[in-house]
Amino acid sequence: MIQLQCQALVEKFNVSPLIIGLVGTLWLRFLASTRIMADEWADQAVNDSEAQTQGETEEFKPSAKFRSEPVNIHGKRVVYVWYRSLRSKIPISCSLAISFLVCHVAREGVTPLDMLKWTLEGKLPYFAAFGEIEKQLGSHSEACPIRASRMFRPIQAISSQKLEAMAADIAQKIGLELPPVNFYAIAFRYCRQLSLPVREILPQACRVCEWSMPSELYLSANEFRIPTRVCVMSILIVAIRILFDINGYGMWEFSLSNSSCSLSQVKNTETESQSFINTMEKADEDSSSNNSQSSGAKSEVADSKLSVVELLQILEEKYNELNDVHAYSSDLPSYLQYCKDVVFSGLWPSYEDLEEEKLLEEFWDFYQKHKGSGTSDHQGDAHQSRPDEVEKTRSIDQNSASCTQSPEESPKDKAIRQLKLDMEENKFCYIPPRIKVKRKDYLHYARRRKDVYIYAVHADYYILLRACAKAAQVEPRVMHIAVLGLERRLRWLENRMDASLKVKLNLNGVCDFCKDEFVQNGGSDPMDLKT
């Protein structure tokens, strides 16, 4: 299964072929850590199964069908005892964890969310991998009478946090010291996904990452910790706030009354990002140094800088466009084919009635012939036959809209009201723009508690936050918590650095010879003496 997954990662998702050479070592070291290859494992598994049943045991009568197979004292088939022991030590989801772990070691920009999405879509062999395994190993044999469909068919999908924690746990068991995630690759993907100017944002984000290097960039066996992809996105948010000075000045409210910018700016930004991608790919093919590579990339990218208003409009457009829709949900035939190939792979109808099978084929042919015109014709006939109900529904919608919107409400007030409702749903509180600004520096937000924690933020920051949260597929509150944690770390580092620079050296503890030589050489900075 792991071989099939690595092969699909290389062929379908352009992952480096290096993972094929690494995965065998990781897998064998993990097998050694489980000690299932030890000589005493088989007997120990049987002994454990016999010790699990407490109290009086009924007299066991062997089954005639499996009379030739060995059983334990409770009549359980030993082959199933071994199978359950193996499944508890090495669950099927370990195959995904190993595949993700080898991508992480190879510094690939693959996230656990990518792995789960590809498995759910059937592009990465997992749910239906047992079919290919049966072709290679056979269905079952006398030595192993359990079918491959039972041994290698997952019962349910796991979460992305569980997958990330499982990969970190495997690394701990085999004594593998892991690097942080490939920040550049993941952040670059998110910038492209949000149509953000890569040339302006990514270098600043890399500096913030190198300066802070938060622990959340490393895989953790703690399933309830903030995911690594959320940490990457939080660094992007802080970098964007620094570059575009998003500190509650009300630029979004200002843009509601000034609609000169349009969607064309979004397309221009996408073109700029694509030109940067092509430049970087061309530079990667060259064998020159990293300095010449970066300077060559910068020279070919447009010099235009995005304004805050244009940035917020781009983020709003992308927030409305971003939808995590799987390919199989586009139409009914795609979904049915997906169910046949992935969900119900290897399963066939239990009936043997040819008439019923023929009837199903006729129904399917009927659907294929009328799927294009059936919905529109039916809706048209419904509107013609029920004009009173249509008019009644329209009046109800108008009444409900009039209850929520006053007749004197301007488009700007309506947009602010809708944003407030969206913020309330996500446990946020709207703060009006800052008027009397005393200090124009980075604004740190706090939280207050009523029944639950309420996060009070400005509209500019919330527009940025919710778009980035949707791209990372997490709740805005989780993303905001990650940003607050990163800001606390940066503030702590700045305070420590500031305190270190203000340390005064005590010259009383220095010998007279060194002190005189330092003064004669014209030294004025005590730090020179320390050096």
N, C-alpha and C positions, 0 to 999 in steps of 0.2 A: 504493500500500500504506500509506503514511504517512497519507494522507487517511482511509482506511478505519479505521485504528487510532485516530486522533484522534476520529473520529466515534463510534466504539464507546466510547471513554473518557468522552466527554461524555454519551452517551445511556444507557449501561449502568452506569457507575460514578460518576456524579455529579461528574465532574471539571469544573472551570470552563471555560466556552466560550472563555475567553481564549486557550487553547492553540491554537485553530484560527487565530487571527490571528497568533500568534507563530511557528508551525511553518514557515510559508513562508519567512520571513527566515532562520531557522536552516538550513533545507535548502539554500537557494540560496547562502548563505555557505560551507557545507560543500562544495557542488559546485565553487565557485570555488577552494577550497583544494586540490582534487584536480587541477585544471588539465586536466580531460578536455574542457572546452569550448574549449580552445586550438586554433588552426588546425593546428598541427603534431602534435597528439596521434595522429591516425589513422595517419599515416606512421611516427611513432615507435613505435607499438605493433607494426606490421608489421616494422620493422627489429629491434626487440628479439626478436621471435619467430624471426627468421632467424638472429640471432646466438646464440641459446641452444643450437642443435645444433652440437656440435663433432665434428671428425674428418671422414672422407670420407662424402659423402652419395651415396646411390644415385640412379640416374637416375629421375626422376619421370614417371609416366604419368598424365595427367589422367583423372578418372572421367567416364564418359559421362553420368551422371546430373546432375552438377554442372559440366558443361563450360562453361556460360555464366557461372559465378560466378568472380570473381577469386580467385587463390590466391597464396601466397608461393613462394619458390624451393624449399621443401621439399614443396610440394603441399598444404599445409594451407589450408583455406578461410579467406579473410580475415575473413568475418563471424564465424567462431568465434574467430579470433585477437582481434578486437575484444571479443567477448563475454567471453573469459577475462581480458582486461586490465581490463575494467570490473568483473568479479566480484572480482578481486583488490584493486582500489582501493575499490570500494563493495560489500562483501558484503551479502547480504540482511539479516543481523542488524543492519546500520546503521539499518534502519527502526525496529526496537525501540529502539535507542540514541537516535535522534532523538526518538521519541515520549516516552521517559522523560526525556530532557533538557529538553524543552519543559514537561513537568509539573514538573520541578525548578525551572525558571526562574519558572514561575507560582506557586511556593510551595505546591504540592499535596503532601499527605501520602502519596504513592505511592512504594513501594519497588521496587527491581528484582525482589524476590521476588514481589511482586504481579503485575508484568508477565509474568513467566515462568509463573506459575500460570494466569493468564487465557489465555495463548497455548496452554498445554497442554490446557486445558479447551475450547478452541475459541471462547471468548467474545471474544477479541481477534484480529482477522484477521491471521494470520501463516502457519501451515502450509497452510491452504486458501484463502488470499487470491487465489491465481492464478485461481480460478474466477470471481470477480467481476471481476478484471482482464481476463480473456478476454471477458467480456460487454461491457466498455466499450471495449477496444482491439482486439478481435478475436484470433483464435488466432495467425495469422501472415500475412505478406504477402510480396510479391516483394522489397520493400525490406528486410524483416527476416524471413527464412525460419525463424528459431528460434521454436519454440512458446512461448507464455507459461507453460505448465506447467513448462518446463525453466528458463526465466529467473527465474521468481519463486516457485519451490518450494524451501523450505529443505531442506537435507540432514539436519541434526540441530539439536537445541536447544542453546543456550548456557547457561552457568552464570550465576547472579545476579552473582557477582563480575566475570565477564567483561563482562557488560552494563554494570555500574557503571563499570568501567575504560574501556570503549569510549565511554561518554557523556562522561567527563572528557577523554578524548583528543580527541574531536571539539571540545569546548569550547576546548581549548588550540590546536587547529589554526586555529580561526576567531577566536582572540583574545577569547574571551568570559570575563569575570571572573564566577565563579559565587558565589552566596551559600551559606551552610551549609544543610543540610537543614532542613525545617520541624520543629523539635524538638517543639513543642507538639502538632502534629497527630499525629505518629507516636507520641509518648509517651502521648497521650490514647487512641489505639487500643489500645496494649498494656495500659493500665490497665483498659480495658473488657474486653479479652480475658481478663485474669486475675482479673476481678471485684475489683479493688483499689479502696479508697476514693479517688476522684479528688480530692475537696476537700482531703484531708490531704496527699497525696503529690505531686500535680502542681505546686503552687506551690513546694514545697521543691526539687523536681527542676529547675524552671526557674531557680531561684537558683543551683544548682550548675552548670547549663549556662552561665549568663551569667557566672559567676565564673571558670570554667575555660576555656570555649570551646575544647575540644580540636580539634586539626587533623583528627581522624578524622571530624568532622561535615561536612567538605568532601569532595566527590568527588575521587578520585585516580585517575590513570592506572595506578597500580601495582595489578596484579591480585591480588597476594598480601598486600595490606594488610587490616587489620580492616575489615569492611563498616561502612557508616554506621549501619545499623539496630542493629548490635551495640553501637556506641558509645552510641546513644540508650538502649538497654536497660541498659548499664553505669551510666549516670547515674541511671537509675531505681533500680537496685540500691543504689547508694551513698546515695541519698536515703532509701530505705526503711530501710537499716541505721541511718542517723542518727536518723530519726524514731522507730523502734521499738526502738532500742538492741539490735540483733542483734549481739552481740559475745561469743558463746560461753558464755552463762550457763546453757545446758542447758534452755531453755524447751520444746524439742521433746520431750526425754526426760521432762520433768515432765508434759507433756500426755498421755503414754502411760498414766500412772497416774491421770489426772484427765480423764475423757471426758465432762465435762458439756456441752461445746460440741458442736453438731451441725451438720448440713448446712443447717439453717435460717438460720444466720448467713451462709452463702454467698448465699442468696437475698436476705436483707436488704441485703447489700452490693451485689448486682446492682441492687436497687431504688433504692438510694441513688445509684449511678452513673447509672442511667437518669434519675432526677430531676435530677441535675446536667446531663445532656445536654439535657434538655428546657428547663431554665432557660437554658443557654448559647445554645440555638437561638432562644429567645424574646428574649434580650438582643441577639443579633446582628441581629434584625430591627429593633430599636429604633435610632434614630439618635443616641442619647445618647453621652456621652463614655465612655472606657474605664474610668474610675474608678467611675462610677455603674453601669456594666455589671457589673464584678466584685463590687461591694458588693451589687447586687441578686441576683446569683447566689448569694452566700454566705448571704444572709438566708433563702433558700428551701430550703437543704439541711439535712438533719438534723444535730444537734449531737453525735451519738454517735461515740465514738472506739473504734477497734478495738484489742483487746489483741494482744500478740505471739502468744499461743497460738492465738487465733482466726485471726490472719493466716496462721500456718503451716498450720493446718488447711485454710484456703481454698486455699493454694498447693498442698497435697498433692492436694486434690480436683481442682483444675484441671490438675495435671500428669497425672493419670490420664484426664481427659476430653479433653485437647487431642490431636487426631489430625488430621494434614493429609491428609484423604481427599477425593479429587476426586469431583465429582458423578456422573461417568460410571461410577464403580466401585461404585455402589450395587446394581445387578443386571445380569444378562446382556443384556437388551434395550437398556438404556442404553449399555452398553459397545459392543455391536455397532453401535448407531446412531452412537456417537462415532467408531468406526473407519470407518464409511461416510462420515461427513460431514467428518472431520478427517484421520485417519491415511491412509486410502486414497481421499481425495477425487479425483475425476476418473479413477479407475481402474475398469475393467470387466473381467469375466472374458474370457479369451482364447478360450474355447471358443464354438462356435456350435451346440452340441448342445441341441436343445429338450428332449430326454428327460432329460438331466442337470439342466437348469435346473428342469424340473418336479419331479424327485426332490428337489432342494434345497428347493423350496417345500413339499413334503409333509413333509419332516423338520422344517422350521420350524413348520408348523401343528401337528405332533405335539408339539413342545416347548411351544408356547403352551397346548395343552390340558392337559398333564400337569405343568407346571412347579410348580404349587402343592402337589400331593399326592405327587409322585414321591419327593422326598427323605425326607419323614417316613415314608411307607409302607416305603420301602426300608430305612431304618434300623430300623424296627420289626421287619420280617421278619428282618433280620440279627441282631438281638438275640435273637429267638425261636429262630432256627435254630442259633446258636452260643453257647449259655449257658456252655459250658466256657471258651471263649476270652475271653468278657467277664469271667468270674470270675478268670481267670488275669491279665488285664490289670489288674484292680482290685487284686489282691494285689501285683503288681509295683509299682504306684504307691504302695501303702502301705509296702512295704519301702524304696523309694527315699526316701520322706518320713521314715521312721524313722531312716534313716542320716544325714540332714542335720539332724534335730531331735531333741534328747534329750527323754525323757518328762517330765523335771522342768522344762523350759524354760517360762518365763512368757510371756504375750503381749508384755510389754515387751521381754524379751530377744530374742524372735523378731523383733520389728520392728527392733530395733537390728542384729541379725545380717543381716537382709535389706538394711538401709540400707548396712551395711558392704560387702556383696557388690556392691551397685549402685555404690558409690563406687570399689571396686577395678576394676570394668569400665571406668570413666571415668578411671582413673589418679589417683584421689584417695585420701587416707588419713584415717581417722576419728580425731578428737581428742576425748577425753572432756570433759565440761563443766568449766569453770573453777571451782575450789573456793576457793582463797585468792587473792582478787582484790586486788591492791595498788593498781591505778589503774583507775578506771572511765572509760575513754576509748575512742576508736575503735581497734579492734583491727586491725592490719595483718598479713595472712598472708604467709608466704614459701613457697618451694618448695625441695625437696631432691632430690638426684639419686642414684639407684641405677643401674640400667641405663638408665632413662629418667627424666624429671622427674616427681616425685611431689608432688602438692599436698596438704598437710595442712591440713584445715579442720574446723570444728565442724559438728555436724548441723544447727543452726539456719540457718547460712549456706548449707549445701549444699542444703537444702530450697528456699530462696529462689533459689539459683543455677540449679538444674536446671529449675525451673518457668519461669523467665525465659528460659533457653536454649531450652527447647522452644517457647515462644511465638515467639522470634526465629528458630527453626529452624536452630540451630547446635549444635555439641557443647559440653557444659559446660566443657571445658578452654579452648576458644576464648573463651567468655564470661568465664571466670575471668581469662584473660590480659588481656582488655579492661578488666576491673575493676581489676586490679593496675596497669595503665598509667595509668588515670584517677586512682587513689589516689596514685601517685607524682607526678603533675602537681599535684594539690591540695596535697600535702605540700610540694612545691617552692615553690608560690605562697605558702603560709603562712610558710615559712621566709624567703622574700624579703621579704614584708610585715613580718614580725617584725623582721628586720634593719634594714629601712628606718625603722621606728618607734623603734628604739633608737639611731639616729645622734645624736651630740651635736654641736651646732654650736660651732665654735671662734670665740669672741668676740674673739680677739686680732686677727683680720683685719678687724674692723669699725672704722670711724672713731669718734673720741671723741664727735663730735656725735650720731651715731645711737645710740651706746651710752648716753650720758647721757639722751637723750630717751626711750629705751626704759625705763631704770630709773625716771625721773621719772613716767612714765605707769603705773607699777606692774606692769610686765611681769615675769612669772616664767617663762614658757615660751619657750625659745629659738626654737621653731617660729614664734612670733608675729613675731620679728624678721626671720626669713627671709621671711615673707609680706609 
